């Protein structure tokens, strides 16, 4: 959907891009509200289909593990 700009962020998240992503159902129809996800692969962009993990898995998907994120792009 798009990118997010943060004026301040947790130190270990420096250099990590954040994207607004729309969860989809199995038919690729929008499901629920958009979420902000840290781009753990550093290759995703607006309009692309990506895999997103949440909770503890999101914090482990980034170069510095256990950073304070709720969602992360992993592929």
C-alpha positions as CSV (number, residue, x, y, z in Angstrom):
1,X,0.0,0.0,0.0
2,X,2.8,2.4,0.9
3,X,5.7,3.4,3.1
4,X,5.8,4.9,6.6
5,X,8.1,7.7,7.8
6,X,9.0,7.8,11.5
7,X,10.7,10.9,13.1
8,X,12.0,8.7,16.0
9,X,12.3,5.0,16.3
10,X,13.9,2.3,18.5
11,X,17.7,2.3,17.9
12,X,17.9,-1.2,16.6
13,X,15.4,-0.4,13.9
14,X,17.6,2.2,12.2
15,X,17.8,1.5,8.5
16,X,14.7,-0.8,8.5
17,X,12.0,0.3,6.1
18,X,8.3,0.2,7.2
19,X,5.4,-0.5,4.8
20,X,1.7,-0.3,5.2
21,X,0.3,-3.7,4.2
22,X,-3.2,-5.0,3.6
23,X,-3.9,-8.5,4.8
24,X,-5.6,-10.7,2.2
25,X,-7.8,-13.8,2.4
26,X,-7.2,-17.0,0.2
27,X,-8.9,-15.3,-2.7
28,X,-6.6,-12.3,-2.4
29,X,-9.5,-10.1,-1.2
30,X,-8.8,-7.5,1.5
31,X,-9.4,-8.9,5.0
32,X,-9.3,-6.7,8.1
33,X,-7.5,-3.4,8.5
34,X,-4.1,-2.4,7.0
35,X,-1.1,-2.9,9.3
36,X,2.4,-1.4,9.5
37,X,5.1,-4.0,8.9
38,X,8.9,-3.8,9.2
39,X,10.5,-4.9,5.9
40,X,12.9,-7.7,7.1
41,X,13.9,-8.6,3.6
42,X,14.6,-5.0,2.5
43,X,13.3,-5.8,-1.0
44,X,9.5,-5.3,-0.8
45,X,7.8,-2.3,-2.3
46,X,4.3,-0.8,-2.8
47,X,2.0,-3.0,-4.8
48,X,3.9,-6.3,-4.2
49,X,2.4,-9.4,-2.7
50,X,4.4,-10.3,0.5
51,X,4.4,-12.7,3.4
52,X,3.9,-11.1,6.8
53,X,4.5,-12.7,10.3
54,X,3.2,-11.3,13.6
55,X,4.0,-11.2,17.3
56,X,7.1,-12.9,18.5
57,X,8.0,-14.2,15.0
58,X,8.0,-10.6,13.7
59,X,10.5,-9.6,16.3
60,X,12.8,-12.5,15.3
61,X,12.5,-11.8,11.6
62,X,14.8,-8.8,11.7
63,X,18.6,-8.5,11.8
64,X,18.5,-7.5,15.5
65,X,16.2,-10.0,17.2
66,X,13.5,-9.1,19.7
67,X,13.0,-5.5,18.6
68,X,9.6,-3.9,19.3
69,X,7.6,-4.7,16.2
70,X,4.2,-6.4,15.8
71,X,4.5,-7.3,12.1
72,X,7.4,-8.1,9.7
73,X,7.7,-8.9,6.0
74,X,9.6,-12.1,5.5
75,X,9.2,-12.8,1.8
